[in-house]
Amino acid sequence: MSGLTILAASALTFLAFCSLPVNAADELTKSGSKLCLGKICDDSNILWYYECCGDIFNDCCIRIQLWVWIVLVVVGLLIVAGAVLGFLRRRC
């Protein structure tokens, strides 16, 4: 039963990702360097990107890409669901 749950959750995640509008899909992977009040931030990569932050937006702050958060949440939910189903299966 746990394998079926994982497969269903993976399929739903894939369908949700594919149904995003084009501009929202671009927001999932922010790339390139950012210029923050004369300071050039490091290059972004597949796991994180940089945004301007601070009182006058003169600092570079690291942020995790949106797709990484989505994967972490889905994996976490699958682990919890598997643990609950395993517990319920043992009790019955």
Residue pairs with C-beta under 8 A, 6 or more apart in sequence:
1 85
1 89
2 81
2 82
2 85
2 86
5 78
5 81
5 82
5 85
6 78
6 82
9 74
9 77
9 78
9 81
10 74
13 70
13 74
17 25
17 28
17 67
17 70
20 28
27 66
28 65
28 66
28 67
29 46
29 65
29 67
30 44
30 49
30 65
31 43
31 44
31 45
31 49
32 43
32 44
33 40
33 41
33 42
33 43
33 44
33 50
34 40
34 41
34 44
34 49
34 50
34 51
34 52
34 60
35 41
36 52
36 53
36 57
36 58
36 59
36 60
37 52
37 56
37 57
37 58
38 58
39 58
39 59
39 60
41 50
41 52
41 60
42 50
42 60
44 50
46 65
47 64
47 65
47 68
48 62
48 63
48 64
48 65
48 68
49 62
49 63
49 65
50 60
50 61
50 62
50 63
51 60
51 61
51 63
52 58
52 59
52 60
52 61
53 59
53 60
53 61
54 61
